[in-house]
């Protein structure tokens, strides 16, 4: 499971190595409401929500940095990926099964927060799936910029299996 997370983060890292800062922050309106940098920052915020919440046993994905250097600087995003990767590699099987709480807003019409029981493994699986979803958008932004981009970027694991098995 951790290896798959590292591969997802490596896909993001590969993208970051291939893009200029101006491409990273460009908003291609009206097709997109935000930049690739905003999507990468959003991905990394979710991983960091786990890291920051783990000491208290409470993960809150709604606490995000929005904006900042990771959203505007590919190198800063790469540094964050390195830190997240180090954290993921340090986790033991016992830690992955650790029970934690998740705090999340559940309503789009008014503020409603619930807290549910979960495990560290479940939340890491979630942030990986969430990352793939946003990497697909990053790929579409890069394609709109006419960048040469890895065709595997943003492909979900089950879709990759489907494509490998010959459809």
C-alpha beads as a LAMMPS data file, in Angstrom:
LAMMPS data file: protein, C-alpha beads

167 atoms
166 bonds

1 atom types
1 bond types

-500.0 500.0 xlo xhi
-500.0 500.0 ylo yhi
-500.0 500.0 zlo zhi

Masses

1 110.0

Atoms # bond

1 1 1 0.000 0.000 0.000
2 1 1 2.750 2.475 0.896
3 1 1 4.593 1.666 -2.321
4 1 1 1.524 2.666 -4.329
5 1 1 1.395 5.992 -2.491
6 1 1 5.044 6.591 -3.293
7 1 1 4.359 5.878 -6.978
8 1 1 1.507 8.399 -6.999
9 1 1 3.764 11.004 -5.411
10 1 1 6.518 10.146 -7.892
11 1 1 4.106 10.855 -10.752
12 1 1 3.493 14.290 -9.248
13 1 1 7.225 14.784 -8.784
14 1 1 7.892 13.860 -12.411
15 1 1 5.322 16.430 -13.527
16 1 1 6.915 19.065 -11.256
17 1 1 10.330 18.361 -12.796
18 1 1 8.976 19.029 -16.272
19 1 1 7.089 22.270 -15.751
20 1 1 8.172 25.895 -15.497
21 1 1 6.970 28.106 -12.693
22 1 1 4.842 30.138 -15.107
23 1 1 3.186 26.979 -16.454
24 1 1 2.651 25.735 -12.903
25 1 1 0.740 28.860 -11.839
26 1 1 -1.121 29.558 -15.089
27 1 1 -4.922 29.492 -14.886
28 1 1 -6.413 28.556 -18.244
29 1 1 -9.850 30.142 -17.994
30 1 1 -12.605 29.418 -18.682
31 1 1 -11.722 25.727 -18.994
32 1 1 -10.097 25.606 -15.552
33 1 1 -10.773 27.590 -12.390
34 1 1 -7.368 27.002 -10.859
35 1 1 -3.767 26.295 -11.743
36 1 1 -1.908 23.001 -11.702
37 1 1 -0.066 24.435 -8.692
38 1 1 -3.346 24.820 -6.815
39 1 1 -4.183 21.165 -7.490
40 1 1 -0.735 19.966 -6.398
41 1 1 -0.957 22.078 -3.230
42 1 1 -4.406 20.619 -2.556
43 1 1 -3.044 17.065 -2.945
44 1 1 -0.155 17.746 -0.581
45 1 1 -2.435 19.480 1.941
46 1 1 -4.367 16.235 2.288
47 1 1 -1.252 14.175 2.955
48 1 1 -0.076 16.840 5.409
49 1 1 -3.460 16.766 7.168
50 1 1 -2.715 13.176 8.088
51 1 1 0.823 13.975 9.215
52 1 1 -0.326 16.966 11.284
53 1 1 -3.361 15.212 12.759
54 1 1 -1.729 11.930 13.665
55 1 1 -0.199 13.066 16.987
56 1 1 -3.691 13.965 18.277
57 1 1 -5.393 11.105 16.433
58 1 1 -7.662 13.521 14.531
59 1 1 -7.382 14.178 10.794
60 1 1 -9.132 17.251 9.401
61 1 1 -8.840 17.690 5.619
62 1 1 -10.710 20.990 5.843
63 1 1 -7.664 22.628 7.464
64 1 1 -5.666 23.529 4.355
65 1 1 -3.000 26.070 3.557
66 1 1 -4.643 27.491 0.379
67 1 1 -2.160 29.513 -1.591
68 1 1 1.401 29.752 -0.384
69 1 1 4.731 28.713 -1.766
70 1 1 3.797 25.110 -2.630
71 1 1 1.083 26.438 -4.942
72 1 1 3.457 28.803 -6.735
73 1 1 6.835 27.048 -6.716
74 1 1 7.381 23.570 -8.186
75 1 1 10.572 23.136 -6.156
76 1 1 8.735 23.781 -2.899
77 1 1 6.152 21.183 -3.896
78 1 1 8.954 18.706 -4.605
79 1 1 10.432 19.369 -1.162
80 1 1 7.028 18.693 0.401
81 1 1 6.704 15.455 -1.582
82 1 1 10.084 14.376 -0.232
83 1 1 8.938 15.014 3.357
84 1 1 5.652 13.184 2.804
85 1 1 7.464 10.246 1.207
86 1 1 9.824 10.021 4.181
87 1 1 6.819 9.974 6.525
88 1 1 5.068 7.245 4.518
89 1 1 8.210 5.080 4.438
90 1 1 8.504 5.362 8.233
91 1 1 5.061 3.878 8.925
92 1 1 4.802 0.386 10.364
93 1 1 2.034 -2.159 9.777
94 1 1 0.869 -1.548 13.343
95 1 1 0.658 2.199 12.805
96 1 1 -1.354 1.716 9.624
97 1 1 -4.006 -0.163 11.611
98 1 1 -4.144 2.584 14.241
99 1 1 -7.649 3.882 14.950
100 1 1 -8.016 7.611 14.425
101 1 1 -10.828 10.130 14.040
102 1 1 -11.753 12.062 10.914
103 1 1 -13.362 15.491 11.132
104 1 1 -15.044 16.665 7.960
105 1 1 -17.666 19.058 6.683
106 1 1 -20.563 17.228 5.044
107 1 1 -22.941 19.935 3.823
108 1 1 -22.689 22.381 0.933
109 1 1 -25.587 24.532 2.187
110 1 1 -24.388 25.235 5.724
111 1 1 -21.513 24.365 8.016
112 1 1 -22.021 20.865 9.347
113 1 1 -19.036 18.982 10.725
114 1 1 -19.067 15.346 11.732
115 1 1 -16.382 13.220 13.343
116 1 1 -16.131 9.551 12.412
117 1 1 -13.893 6.625 13.308
118 1 1 -11.376 5.458 10.733
119 1 1 -7.866 4.034 10.483
120 1 1 -4.622 5.511 9.317
121 1 1 -4.499 2.989 6.438
122 1 1 -7.978 3.957 5.261
123 1 1 -7.091 7.644 5.236
124 1 1 -3.829 7.044 3.370
125 1 1 -5.772 5.054 0.770
126 1 1 -8.220 7.956 0.502
127 1 1 -5.557 10.626 0.001
128 1 1 -3.930 8.487 -2.698
129 1 1 -7.216 8.168 -4.560
130 1 1 -7.840 11.870 -4.073
131 1 1 -4.362 12.620 -5.430
132 1 1 -4.961 10.546 -8.566
133 1 1 -8.181 12.472 -9.204
134 1 1 -6.404 15.823 -8.977
135 1 1 -3.420 14.594 -10.997
136 1 1 -5.885 13.822 -13.800
137 1 1 -6.878 17.490 -13.745
138 1 1 -3.202 18.509 -13.693
139 1 1 -2.724 16.328 -16.775
140 1 1 -5.605 18.073 -18.550
141 1 1 -4.158 21.474 -17.673
142 1 1 -0.743 20.385 -19.003
143 1 1 -2.352 19.110 -22.198
144 1 1 -4.142 22.448 -22.643
145 1 1 -0.715 24.073 -22.301
146 1 1 0.530 21.673 -24.994
147 1 1 3.122 20.176 -22.664
148 1 1 4.563 16.720 -23.203
149 1 1 3.056 14.869 -20.268
150 1 1 3.186 11.266 -19.048
151 1 1 0.059 9.528 -20.322
152 1 1 -0.143 7.527 -17.068
153 1 1 -0.529 10.672 -14.961
154 1 1 -3.876 10.655 -13.178
155 1 1 -4.880 7.123 -14.149
156 1 1 -6.576 5.321 -11.259
157 1 1 -5.142 1.930 -10.203
158 1 1 -8.244 -0.015 -11.272
159 1 1 -8.267 1.777 -14.631
160 1 1 -4.568 1.005 -15.110
161 1 1 -5.304 -2.681 -14.456
162 1 1 -8.205 -2.589 -16.894
163 1 1 -5.986 -1.015 -19.569
164 1 1 -3.122 -3.483 -18.941
165 1 1 -5.439 -6.477 -19.146
166 1 1 -6.462 -5.531 -22.657
167 1 1 -9.855 -4.048 -21.905

Bonds

1 1 1 2
2 1 2 3
3 1 3 4
4 1 4 5
5 1 5 6
6 1 6 7
7 1 7 8
8 1 8 9
9 1 9 10
10 1 10 11
11 1 11 12
12 1 12 13
13 1 13 14
14 1 14 15
15 1 15 16
16 1 16 17
17 1 17 18
18 1 18 19
19 1 19 20
20 1 20 21
21 1 21 22
22 1 22 23
23 1 23 24
24 1 24 25
25 1 25 26
26 1 26 27
27 1 27 28
28 1 28 29
29 1 29 30
30 1 30 31
31 1 31 32
32 1 32 33
33 1 33 34
34 1 34 35
35 1 35 36
36 1 36 37
37 1 37 38
38 1 38 39
39 1 39 40
40 1 40 41
41 1 41 42
42 1 42 43
43 1 43 44
44 1 44 45
45 1 45 46
46 1 46 47
47 1 47 48
48 1 48 49
49 1 49 50
50 1 50 51
51 1 51 52
52 1 52 53
53 1 53 54
54 1 54 55
55 1 55 56
56 1 56 57
57 1 57 58
58 1 58 59
59 1 59 60
60 1 60 61
61 1 61 62
62 1 62 63
63 1 63 64
64 1 64 65
65 1 65 66
66 1 66 67
67 1 67 68
68 1 68 69
69 1 69 70
70 1 70 71
71 1 71 72
72 1 72 73
73 1 73 74
74 1 74 75
75 1 75 76
76 1 76 77
77 1 77 78
78 1 78 79
79 1 79 80
80 1 80 81
81 1 81 82
82 1 82 83
83 1 83 84
84 1 84 85
85 1 85 86
86 1 86 87
87 1 87 88
88 1 88 89
89 1 89 90
90 1 90 91
91 1 91 92
92 1 92 93
93 1 93 94
94 1 94 95
95 1 95 96
96 1 96 97
97 1 97 98
98 1 98 99
99 1 99 100
100 1 100 101
101 1 101 102
102 1 102 103
103 1 103 104
104 1 104 105
105 1 105 106
106 1 106 107
107 1 107 108
108 1 108 109
109 1 109 110
110 1 110 111
111 1 111 112
112 1 112 113
113 1 113 114
114 1 114 115
115 1 115 116
116 1 116 117
117 1 117 118
118 1 118 119
119 1 119 120
120 1 120 121
121 1 121 122
122 1 122 123
123 1 123 124
124 1 124 125
125 1 125 126
126 1 126 127
127 1 127 128
128 1 128 129
129 1 129 130
130 1 130 131
131 1 131 132
132 1 132 133
133 1 133 134
134 1 134 135
135 1 135 136
136 1 136 137
137 1 137 138
138 1 138 139
139 1 139 140
140 1 140 141
141 1 141 142
142 1 142 143
143 1 143 144
144 1 144 145
145 1 145 146
146 1 146 147
147 1 147 148
148 1 148 149
149 1 149 150
150 1 150 151
151 1 151 152
152 1 152 153
153 1 153 154
154 1 154 155
155 1 155 156
156 1 156 157
157 1 157 158
158 1 158 159
159 1 159 160
160 1 160 161
161 1 161 162
162 1 162 163
163 1 163 164
164 1 164 165
165 1 165 166
166 1 166 167
